Amino acid sequence: MHFSIPETEVRSGENGSTFVAYNIHVNGVLHCRVRYSQLLGLHEQIKKEYGNNLVPAFPPKKIFTLTPTDVEQRREQLEKYMQAVRQDPMLGASEMFNSFLRKAQQETQQIPTEEVPLEIYLSNGQTVEVNILTSDQTEDVLEAVASKLDLPDNLVGYFSLFLVREGVDGGLTCVRKLQEFELPYVSVTSLRSSEFHIILRKSYWDTAYDSDVMDNRVGLNLLYAQTVSDIDRGWILVNKDQHRQLKSLQEKGSKKEFIRLGQTLKYFGYIKFDPCVTDFPEKGCHVIVSAGNNELNFQVKLPNEQIKEGSFKVTRMRCWRVTSSQVPVVNGSSSPTPAPCSSAKCEVKLELAFEYLMSKDRLQWVTITSPQAIMMSICLQSMVDELMVKKSGGSIKKMLRKRHNGSLHRSESLQAVKSPPLLDSPDPNRDQIVKLSTKLSSVSLKGISASNSANDISGNDFHGNYAFEGIGDDDL
């Protein structure tokens, strides 16, 4: 998750006095407004529980009234503090930290605690209405949905709630996976738009676990609905023969066989992101990124209009990071010649950059500029979580139950990929250290027919890049 405090506000208190509110944003969207004293109280609680050694530095109190310069300095310090706490595997997953954020979110939106109906969408467009409290956290709502669907307790952890935006053309944008620090009802209603809703989808990547879910009638129906939906949206690619086979199985009501055939198709189980921009194989290339099968798949449109495809395996990403910056908006679009954000309307620019092992002795940074950069990062981390459990001989069932009963601690998997914090402040010197290749042959991308659009079921299968499969984890 991307935590930032991009702005402050002067607000009025109950007795008519004024105070400075610090606006905490998650993924570029306002999550809550808090006072310095509230964050100081949280800091004191964390310090008491975990000790001084683990807790990051907190900006000191000031005796005199803050000047605008002091406020800006404190804003920057509080932003770094919140990021440091969130990135720490123990502090960021603590109930103390998450409950603080949930309470602050509810207070900011001024939504009282009361029982309300909440519609949760299924992949086939149907909705499930659950009666919840406005103060119910994500796990509470997930359990309520599972209970309404008669999904067994042992399968609840295989699914998650996602905040999505549905366009007028029916396109689906996955905004984020709902987290433990937010209240689903507050999160979706605070957006004040019918385009946004919450959807139930499976939360694992390895298709081998589909068998566990398909053994249950409700689980089978959920997986079947998701598979059909992903095919209809063009997230899964099918050719004419495959489409004919799928239609036949659908008419027979053979849901398991339908899913089994779906598992053999290109991009089964992937999440497809909106078109964005990458600097690979050269700067300014338009790309469609999909996440799944322990990789990020690129469909890149080159300046000569040629379409190329390649895959970046998560096991060859030495590390990755998400950065954000404020970009001025001029006439409805980002300005190529930035003006100070204080004098122009600004939007948050998010980038995901990963350092990739191109060959045994060559690492290279690849950058994706996308509003969904955080979601991509979350996908990478969850893939690593599954891989580490499998590598250690553990069971994903145990991992899912652990997450279902509490927060999943990821210190081992973070260490395994030598990943730095997933969020860094923009580095002005970054262009000097990032070496970008302009040679397409560096990942042996294979050509794709320009006629093969994502929704063209008559197209041939795309050819992915497997040039580096011989390089294993040990080489990292």
C-alpha positions, 0 to 999 in steps of 0.5 A, a space after each residue: 500500500 502506498 501511504 503519503 501525506 501530500 497536503 495539510 488543512 487548517 480546520 476548526 475545532 469544537 471550541 472555535 480554535 483552529 488546528 492543522 490536519 494531516 491528510 493521509 492518502 492511500 494509493 493517492 486517495 484520501 483515507 483519513 485526516 488526523 491531528 499531530 496529537 493523534 499520531 503522537 498518541 499512536 506513536 506512544 502506544 507503539 513504543 510502549 508495546 514494541 520498544 524504542 529500538 523497533 519504532 521509527 523516529 517521530 517528529 518532536 513537539 514544538 513549543 511555539 506556534 508553527 510557521 508554514 515552514 514548520 508545518 511543511 517540515 512536520 508533514 514530510 516527517 510524519 509522512 516518512 514515519 507512517 511509511 516506515 511503520 507500514 513497511 515494517 512487517 511487525 508494526 505494519 501488520 499490528 492491530 494497534 496500527 490498523 485499528 487506528 487507521 480504521 477509526 480515523 477513516 470512519 471519523 474523517 468520513 463522519 459515518 456513525 456506527 450503525 447496521 447497513 446493507 452492503 452489496 458485494 458483486 460476484 464475477 458474473 455480475 450478480 450481487 450478494 447483499 449482507 447486513 454489516 456494521 459500518 465499522 466492520 473491517 475487511 475480514 468481517 465483511 468477507 466472513 459475512 459474504 461467505 456465510 451468506 453464500 454458504 462457503 465453508 470456513 476452510 475456504 474463506 481464506 481462498 478469496 478476497 474482496 477487491 475494490 474495482 471500477 467498472 467503466 461505461 464500456 464494461 471494462 473492469 479496473 482493479 483498484 486494490 485488494 481491500 486491506 485490514 486497515 480499512 472499512 469496506 463500507 466506508 471505503 466504497 461509499 466515500 468515493 461517491 460514485 456508482 462506478 466503484 464497487 466491491 467484488 469477490 475474487 479468488 486470492 491465490 495464484 497457483 492453479 493447483 489450489 483450484 482443486 481444493 475450491 472445486 471440491 465444494 459446490 459454492 467454491 466451484 460456482 465462484 471459480 466458474 463464474 470468475 473464469 467465464 467473466 475473465 474470458 468475456 472481458 478478454 483477460 483470458 485469451 481463446 481461439 476459435 476451437 477453444 471457444 467452441 469447446 468451452 461453449 459445448 461444456 457450458 451448454 452441458 453444465 460441465 463446470 469442472 471441465 470448463 475450468 480445467 480447460 480454462 486452466 490451459 488457456 493463455 492468461 488463466 488466473 491473471 489480473 489484467 491492468 489498464 494500458 500504461 507506459 513502460 521504459 522497456 525496451 525503450 522509453 515511452 512504450 505503451 504496454 498492457 501488463 498482466 500479473 499471474 503465473 509468478 510473472 508480469 506479462 508485457 504486451 508492448 506497442 513499439 514506436 513502429 506500431 509493432 506489438 511484442 510480448 515478453 514475461 518477467 518472472 518474479 523469481 528473477 526480480 532482485 527487488 522492486 519499489 513503488 515511487 510517487 510524485 506530484 505532477 501538474 495537470 494542464 488542460 486535463 493532462 499531465 504537463 511535460 514541463 512541470 510547474 510548481 504544484 502549489 500554483 497548479 492542479 496536481 495528480 499523483 504519478 505512480 511508478 513500479 520499478 523492478 530490478 531484473 536479472 536479464 542474464 547471469 551477470 546483468 541486472 537491469 531496472 524496468 519501470 512501469 508508470 501506472 495508476 495501478 502500480 500499487 496493485 501490481 506491487 501487491 500482486 508481486 508480493 503475494 506471488 512471493 508469499 506463495 512461492 516461499 511457502 511452497 519452497 519451505 515445504 509448507 502448505 498454502 492452506 496453513 498460510 491462508 488460515 493464518 491470514 484468515 485468523 490474523 495478519 500474514 507476516 511476510 518478513 521471510 518472503 521479503 528477505 528472500 527476494 532481498 526487497 527494499 521497502 516497496 515505497 521510496 520517495 522519488 530519487 532525483 538521481 535515479 536516472 543516473 543509476 538506472 541502465 535501460 537497454 534499448 535492444 529488444 533482443 535482451 529478452 528475446 521477445 516474440 512478435 504478435 500479430 497486430 490483429 490479435 486483440 485481447 477480445 479477438 477469440 479467433 486469434 492464435 495463441 500468443 507466444 511468451 518469452 521463456 528465454 531465462 527459465 534456465 536461470 534459477 533462484 540460486 543465481 540471485 
